[in-house]
């Protein structure tokens, strides 16, 4: 078992780097009022609104976040209680629930987006252009491989 944690192997060094990165992510609060899942939901709503004129629905959010529809529904309920989003029944298809921001949610989403973009600018400044482009290339490569393996059922 000790060979697994041999710090000289690339696999062990990669695992250590991932664990360290995860620790720093968990320590950093994303927002004082919202947990990580709620912040991800807000980001997904904003992203879906920007990429298409099509209304944001629970099913589209579920696909975007890659989580089950009941998970999205539960998150939306919490966000609705906080006055950030509202849900309405689609006029065209009464089976669909349309999700939209309230005025407070829209304002909070804009601030969150500005904060996120500033964090990305700070990361680019830290890494420099060459390392940033390398990181993008590597993350895209890993995501593409994961997507392929997910399609054929190799990854849960």
Buried (B, 14 or more C-beta within 10 A) or exposed (E): EEEEEEEEEEEBEEBEEEEEEEEEEEEEEBBEEBEEBBBBBBBBBBBBBEEEEEBBBBEBBBBBBEBEBEBBBEBBEBBBEBEBBBBEEEEEEEEBBBBBBBEEBBEBBEEBBEEBEEEEEEEBEEEEEEEBEEEEEEEEEEEEEEEEEEEEEEEE
